Amino acid sequence: MSLRSTLAAAATVLSLALPVAASAADLKVAYVDLQRVLLEVDDGKAAKQRLQKWLEARQKEIDGEQETLRKEKDLLDKQASAMSEATRTQKATELQKKVMELAQKYERSRAEAANKERQEMEPIISRIDQVIATIAERDGLGFVLDKRDSGIVFALGQYDISNEVVRSYNNTKKSAPVAKDAPVKK
């Protein structure tokens, strides 16, 4: 490649890169720790308490059933020598079936908890997104990244808007949700 071709190619690349560099200089970026915001906004705290209370009740119920099965197994172990082989096998099979049912109940409870958490958090997350969008528009931010999911390894604290999001979220007046089938006043 001749010197003239090399200079022409370099000039072309430079002319294409300058507008991009100039617009990048105007680009404002911030980040937010969504997980922390979710746990610090008032609605998030309340939802977390409701979920915790529900989980504790479920766990207490499962623990009670587990204790009952443990007692049943101890009784079976004590009486096993006095039972016939067929009776002992039948009782052991019944006990094993109850243990499996309890394990399935536990798994259903975990799935239900995940679903319940998703239902509780979706409207809060949606509202957080609206608050972030409002802040971004107000401050002229081109991007707002999630600290945990964006791949950010390091960022200066001055670009973290998490506290402002929590404050704005908690300060905005909550509109009462309207049920889907509620009659509309005219």
N, C-alpha and C positions, 0 to 999 in steps of 0.2 A: 504494500500500500504506500502510495506516495505521501509526502509531507502535506501536500495540499489536501488530499483525501482525509488524512488523519485530522487535520485542523478543522475541516468542514464537519466531520463526524463529531468532533468534540464540541464544536459550536452548536450543533443541532441538539446534542444531549444536554448541554448547558442551558439552551433556550427552553427546553422542555422542563428541566429541573427547577429553574428559577421561579415560575409561578407556583409550583408545588411547594417549594421551600418558603415562599412568601406567605402562602395561605396557611402553611403549617405553623408559622410564627404567630399567626393570629388565633390559632386553635387553642381553646382553653379546655383542660381536662381536669376532672376531679374523680375521686373514688369514694365509695361508701361501704361500710361493713354491714351488709344487710342482715346477717345473723345477729349481730349485736343490736342493731336498730329494732329488729323484730322482738328481741327480748327486753328492750328498754322502753318501748312505747307502752302507754297505759293499757291499750287494748291487748297487746301482746302478753303483758304480765297477767292480765285477767284471764286470757285464754289459757295460758300456761297453768295457772292455778286450777282452772276447771278441769283441764286434762289430767293434771296430777291427782286431783281428788278422785276422778273417774278411774284412773289407773290403780290407785291405792285400793279402791273398793273392789275392783276386779282381782287384784293380787290377793287381797284378804280372802275372797271367795275361793280362789284356786288353792291357796295355802290351807284353808280349812278342809277342802276335799282331799288334798294331798295327805294331810294328817290323818283323816279318816281311813284312807287306803293304807297308810303305814300301820295303823292300829290293826286293821283287818289282816295285814300280812303277818304281823307279830302273833296274832291269835291263831292264824293258820299254821305258823311254824310251831307253836306250842302244842296244838292239837293234832299235828300231822301224824305222830306215832300211833295215835289211837284210831286213826281213820283207815279205811281200806284204800288200796292203791287207786281204785277207780274214783272214789270220793275225793281223795287228795288231788288227783289229776284234774277232776272237774272243778274243784274250788280254786286251784292254781290257775286254770284257764280262765275262769270267771274274773279272778283278780287281775290277771294280765289284760283282759279285755277292758276292765275299768281303768287301768293305768293308761292304756292306749286312748281311751275316750277322753281322759283328762288331758293327755298330751295334745289331742286334736282340739280340745276346748281352749287350751292355752294358745295354740297357733291361731285359732279363729279370733281369739281375744287380741292378739298382737296385730292381726290384719285389721280388725275393727278399730284398734287404737290408731293405727296409721291413717286409716280413712277419716276418723274423727279429727285427728290433728290437721289433716289436709283441709277438711271442711271449716275448721275453726280459723286456720291461718290464711286461706285464700283471700277473703275480703280484706284482711289486714294488709297483706302483701300488695293487693291491688291499690289500696289507699296509699301505701308507702310509695309505690311507683308513681302515683299522681303527685305526691309531695315532691319527689325527686325531679319529676318533669317540670314542675312549677319553679323550683329552685334553679334548675338548669336553664330554663328560658329567661328567668329574671337576671341571672348572672352571665348569660351568654356562653354557657358551657357547650362545647361541641360533643363531648363524651362524658358520661359518668359510668365508671366501671365498678363492678362488685369486687371488693378486695380479695375475697376468697376464691371466686370462680374465674377471675380474669387472668390469672397467671402473674399478677403483680408480685414481684419478689421484694421490691423496696419502693417506697414512695415517701416523699416528705409529708409530715403531718399537716402542713398548711393546705394540702390538697384534699384532705379528708373532710367530707361534709356530713359525716354520720351524726354528730351532735346537733347540727342544724336541722337535719331531717327529723330527729327525735323531737326537738323543740317545736318545729313547725307542725308535725303530726299531732302532738298533744295539744297544741294551741288552736288548731282548726276546729271549728264547731262541727260536731257530728250531726249529720242529718239522720233522722229516724228512718230505718229501713221500712219500706212498705211491702207488705205481704203480696205475693203474686195475685192471689184471688181476692184481695181486699177491695171493697167497693170504693169507687172514686167519687169524691164529693164535687158537685158542680155548682 
